[in-house]
Structures are given as structure tokens and as C-alpha cells.
Amino acid sequence: MNSLLRLNLLLLLAVAIFDPSDLLFHAKVPVFVGVWILLVMDIVISRGGRYQVPENLYLYIFIFAVLLPLVGLLTYVLRGGGMEGYEGFRYLKSYLFLTLSIPLAIKRIDLIRPLSLVLSVLSVATIFSYAITINDEIFKAQLAAFGDAFVIFSLTDRSYGGLSYQSLYFHASPLLVIPIVYFCYQFLNTRNWSKLWNGLFLGINICGMVLSGTRNNMIVGLFAPLLVIAWYKGVKTRLVIAVLLMLAVVAGLSLGIVQAMFSADEYSNAVKLGHVHDYGLLFSDWRTVVFGQGLGAGFFSTAWGTRVTLTELTYLEIIRNYGIFLASILFFLIFYPLRMLANPKARADHYLFLGYACYLYLCTGNPILLSSTGMLVLAVVLLRTFCNSAGVAWRVPVVNLGMPRAGNYTRATG
């Protein structure tokens, strides 16, 4: 039963990463339900192999995935929102994916390694697709049409100052920061052939994230491994990294690339600035600031010229949905796992929370945070957060590159 549960979770990760909008396979909900069915069957059939779930984790999930979304839905209704074409239930479904942290905690299934390996496949797919389309415009157009139709990836050309390049952006690509920090940590703590393999996987994921082409992805793809190295190494290493970053910024400024990336005339920036203007108009209504418009409420986007229920500006979107007071609670829950960076007993896990911090930065301009795919990532992070809070220190396996066995982890009270 444990093997079936792990296999189902691995399938769910694959579906969430390669079909984030669930338009191609329509498998997210069936596989999600399958995880819970297998867990219930395991509880009924088996008497052992289970762990106590920290009460704080139950409370966290109840507030984050149940209470706040329901209050947001109620706010939408009380503020006169109609049910025809209402998308709030779709967003509510996404929140429920966070409950997967419960079966992960009950069975102590750590998905960092499997998640990193599945995302490595995404990086390979990015590199391969990039290579076969860079000189084939016909195939490039066909592949781009497929990616857009099922909202899996976008294939475009980008230009910043004197820098022009092709961008192959999988919509789950912000998650690549997880395997980058994971394999970077592995690289620092292994030797011989293991070090070589971990270095290879690290390079593949950095390449995949950089080739995705967005500014934030490229910045984080290059910066995240340096952050992990600086965190675990001494002062001299940190100084060298700081100097290298300064030189990179100076070089970018001299070439005009950095100015072009952050220019208000650049299309993506113009859209975001348009949304900021729209949010400013919405927040001029005190009721929206205090209570929000409710989960799934729409507004007219002047940047896109149409009515939308979600934009890329995730944190402003949270305030629009919930109001400043409930949004503050949600922000606290979102950033809560970062407290583990201050816990020296969890130092072996710090790489994950550094990666999570980079991921939260990426979400400032990406709506993936509160999607079902984003909830899966948070569920994985919460397992490390609350297991450490309960006195369980997870150790990262540093030998095999395959699926972890239960014996690959050691637990120590602390």
C-alpha cells in the first residue's frame, strides 16, 4: 500500500508539473482523490507505519485551505457577486490540494527528491524543445500552438536592449528553483561519482530555468545556487560571490540590458504597471481595502482590455480578494516556513527554505503560488517545517539518485 501511495503521489507531481492547467489529461482531481483513498485503505488495513500529525499542521491547513477561502467566498456573495460564471469554486479546489500535507505527514513521505527528479525532466524537456525549435520556424509555430492551447508552455522571442533570444517558458518553471537548491546542497555534501551526478543535475536545472527566458527565472536560476553556497560556506566564499554579483550587475548596466529589462516601456512591465494602476483604483474603495472583493471576484483590466479574476501580481491579488486584515493572516501563513532559517537545528534543511524564499520572490509576478500546483509545493515544504517543529530533523539522502526508501532518512530528536 505504501508503494501504491508513493506511486500515486509521484503521478500527481507529474500531472501538476506537465499539465498545470489540467486541460490535457484532466487527471489532477482523480489522482488527488486517489491519494486519499489509498491513505484511508492503508489506515483500515494496516495497524502500523503511521506517525502522529502535529496539531499545528492541522490548524495551519484549516485556516489556510478551508477557513480563509470560505470567508472569501462569503465576502463575494455579501458584496453582491453573482453565481453565473463564478470562478471562486475553481480557486477553492486549488486550496484543497494543500491538505495533501496530511497524508505526507501521516506516512512521513518526503517528496523533495522525487519532486526534484520530476522537475529535472521538465528541464530536460525545456532544453530539448529549445534545441529542436531554434532553427525550425515551422515546427516552432506548431509547438507554440500546442503549448498555448493547453496552457502548458509558451514559446516566444524576447529582446532586452542588445540581447535577443528565444524563450521556452513552461508555466511550472518557477518550481525549478527547488531542484536547483536541492542538487546544489547535494553537490556540496557528496564526493566522487555522486558529486559528479549531482553537479550534472544542478547544471541541467539551471540551464532549464535560464532558457525559460523570463527575467525573474533567469535571475533566480543563477542566483539561487550562489545563495545556497554562500549560506553553507564561510565568509571568504560569500565575499567572492558578492563581488561576482556586483561585476555581473555592472556588466549588465554597461550593456544596457538591465535598464531594458526594467524599462516601463517593456511589454511585460507595462502590463504589470497597468495592473498596479487598476489595483490603485480598486483600493480607493475602503470596503475593498478592509473586506476585499471576495474569492473569485473579477474586475476590468485596462492592461489586458478584458475582465479578469486573476493577475500575475499575486500579493496585491490576495489583498484584493481578502482585504488587508485577512490578507495579513494569509501572508503570515505563506511566509511562516521561512522561520526555519533561524533554527540552527534545521540547518540541514535550510537549502529548502532558501529555495522557498526564492520561489516566493518569483510569485510576486506569477500566479502559481495559490494554484493547485503551488499548493503541492507548499505541502512539501510544510512537512519539513512542522516535522522539525515537532522535534524531527529530516536528513537529505546523499548517495542514490533514485526514489527514496523509508530507510534513507534518519530522525533525531532536537
Secondary structure, DSSP 8 states (H G I E B T S, - for coil): -HHHHHHHHHHHHHHHHH-TTS-SS--HHHHHHHHHHHHHHHHHH-SSS-----HHHHHHHIIIIIIHHHHHHHHHHHTT--STT--HHHHHHHHHGGGGHHHHHHHT---HHHHHHHHHHHHHHHHHHHHHHTT-HHHHHHHHHHHHHTTSEEEEEEEETTEEEEEEEETTGGGGHHHHHHHHHHHHT--HHHHHHHHHHHHHHHHHHHHT--HHHHHHHHHHHHHHHHHHS-HHHHHHHHHHHHHHHHHHHHHTHHHHHT-TTSHHHHHHHHHHHHHHHHTTSHHHHHH-S-TT--EEETTTTEEES--S-HHHHHHHHHHHHHHHHHHHHHHGGGGGGG-GGGGGGHHHHHHHHHHHHHGGG-GGGGSHHHHHHHHHHHHHHHHHHTT-------S--S---GGG------
